[in-house]
Amino acid sequence: MKSLRSLLAAALLMLGFVAPVALVTTTGCKATPQQVAYKSADAVVSSVDIAMQGWADYVVAERRRIAALPASEQLGPKSDLLRREGRVAKAYGEYQEAYESAHAAVKLAIATKQPLPSAVNAAASIVLDVIKSNR
C-alpha cells in the first residue's frame, strides 16, 4: 500500500512537470497559447486534487490502524498523524492561495499569450512534496 502511494505521488509529480510539455506536443501547431495555458492549469489542479484524495485515503487507513492499537500505544501515533495532517493542510492552503492569486495572472498570461505563472506550478510541487514526505 505504501509503495503504491509512493508510486502515485511520483507519477503525479511527473505529471506536473510533463503535462505542459505533453500538451504542447500532442496538440500540435493548432493549439493556441490560451488552450495550452488552460490545459496546463487543469493538469496542475487535477494532479493536486488526485494527490489530496490519496492523502485522505492514507489518513483514513492510518486512523483505522491507530484505533486497532492498544489504548496505551495510540497517543504517539495519533500525535504524529495530526502533525503530518497539519503540515499537509498548511501546504494545501498555501497552494490554494498561490493559485487564487495567480488566477488573475493566468488570465493575463492568456490575454498576452504568455506561459502559466510559475507560482502555480511551484505551489503544486510544494503540496506534492509535503504529501510525499509525510507518509
C-alpha positions as CSV (number, residue, x, y, z in Angstrom):
1,M,0.0,0.0,0.0
2,K,2.8,2.4,0.9
3,S,4.7,1.7,-2.2
4,L,1.5,2.2,-4.3
5,R,1.1,5.7,-2.7
6,S,4.7,6.5,-3.3
7,L,4.3,5.5,-6.9
8,L,1.2,7.6,-7.2
9,A,2.9,10.6,-5.7
10,A,5.9,10.2,-8.1
11,A,3.5,9.8,-11.1
12,L,1.6,12.9,-10.1
13,L,4.8,14.9,-9.6
14,M,6.0,13.9,-13.0
15,L,2.6,14.8,-14.5
16,G,3.0,18.3,-13.1
17,F,6.3,18.7,-15.0
18,V,5.5,16.6,-18.1
19,A,1.9,17.6,-18.8
20,P,2.5,21.1,-20.1
21,V,5.2,19.8,-22.5
22,A,3.0,16.9,-23.5
23,L,0.0,19.1,-24.1
24,V,2.0,21.3,-26.4
25,T,3.4,18.3,-28.2
26,T,0.1,16.5,-28.6
27,T,-2.0,19.5,-29.5
28,G,0.4,20.4,-32.3
29,C,0.6,23.6,-34.2
30,K,-3.2,24.1,-34.0
31,A,-3.1,24.7,-30.2
32,T,-3.4,28.3,-29.2
33,P,-1.4,29.7,-26.3
34,Q,-4.7,30.1,-24.5
35,Q,-5.5,26.4,-24.9
36,V,-2.1,25.4,-23.7
37,A,-2.4,27.7,-20.6
38,Y,-5.8,26.3,-19.7
39,K,-4.8,22.7,-20.2
40,S,-1.6,23.3,-18.2
41,A,-3.6,24.8,-15.3
42,D,-6.0,22.0,-15.5
43,A,-3.2,19.4,-15.3
44,V,-1.8,21.1,-12.2
45,V,-5.2,21.3,-10.5
46,S,-6.0,17.7,-11.3
47,S,-2.7,16.5,-10.0
48,V,-3.1,18.2,-6.7
49,D,-6.7,17.0,-6.4
50,I,-5.7,13.4,-7.0
51,A,-2.8,13.7,-4.6
52,M,-5.1,15.2,-1.9
53,Q,-7.6,12.3,-2.4
54,G,-4.8,9.8,-2.0
55,W,-3.7,11.7,1.2
56,A,-7.2,11.5,2.6
57,D,-7.3,7.7,1.9
58,Y,-4.0,7.4,3.7
59,V,-5.2,9.3,6.7
60,V,-8.4,7.2,7.0
61,A,-6.3,4.0,6.8
62,E,-3.8,5.3,9.3
63,R,-6.6,6.3,11.7
64,R,-8.0,2.8,11.5
65,R,-4.6,1.3,12.1
66,I,-4.0,3.5,15.2
67,A,-7.5,2.7,16.5
68,A,-6.6,-1.0,16.4
69,L,-3.6,-0.5,18.7
70,P,-4.0,-0.9,22.4
71,A,-5.1,2.4,24.0
72,S,-1.8,2.8,25.8
73,E,0.0,2.8,22.4
74,Q,-2.3,5.2,20.5
75,L,-1.1,8.6,21.8
76,G,2.2,8.8,19.9
77,P,0.9,7.7,16.5
78,K,-2.1,10.0,16.9
79,S,0.0,13.0,17.6
80,D,2.4,12.2,14.8
81,L,-0.5,11.8,12.3
82,L,-2.0,15.1,13.5
83,R,1.3,16.9,12.9
84,R,1.6,15.4,9.4
85,E,-2.0,16.4,8.7
86,G,-1.3,19.9,9.8
87,R,1.8,20.2,7.5
88,V,-0.3,18.9,4.6
89,A,-3.2,21.3,5.4
90,K,-0.8,24.2,5.6
91,A,0.9,23.4,2.3
92,Y,-2.5,22.9,0.6
93,G,-3.7,26.2,2.0
94,E,-0.6,27.9,0.6
95,Y,-1.2,26.2,-2.8
96,Q,-4.8,27.4,-2.8
97,E,-3.7,31.0,-2.0
98,A,-1.0,30.9,-4.7
99,Y,-3.4,29.5,-7.2
100,E,-6.1,32.1,-6.4
101,S,-3.6,35.0,-6.6
102,A,-2.2,33.6,-9.8
103,H,-5.7,33.3,-11.3
104,A,-5.6,36.9,-12.5
105,A,-2.1,36.3,-13.7
106,V,-3.3,33.3,-15.7
107,K,-6.0,35.4,-17.4
108,L,-3.3,38.0,-18.2
109,A,-1.0,35.3,-19.5
110,I,-3.7,34.0,-21.8
111,A,-4.5,37.5,-23.0
112,T,-0.9,38.3,-23.6
113,K,0.0,34.8,-24.8
114,Q,2.5,34.1,-22.0
115,P,3.0,30.8,-20.2
116,L,1.3,29.8,-17.0
117,P,2.7,31.7,-14.0
118,S,5.5,29.7,-12.3
119,A,3.9,30.4,-8.8
120,V,1.1,27.9,-9.7
121,N,3.4,25.1,-10.6
122,A,5.7,25.9,-7.6
123,A,2.8,25.8,-5.2
124,A,1.5,22.5,-6.6
125,S,5.0,21.0,-6.4
126,I,5.2,22.0,-2.7
127,V,1.9,20.3,-1.9
128,L,3.0,17.1,-3.7
129,D,6.4,17.2,-1.9
130,V,4.8,17.6,1.5
131,I,2.3,14.8,0.9
132,K,5.2,12.5,-0.3
133,S,7.4,13.4,2.7
134,N,4.6,12.9,5.3
135,R,3.7,9.3,4.6
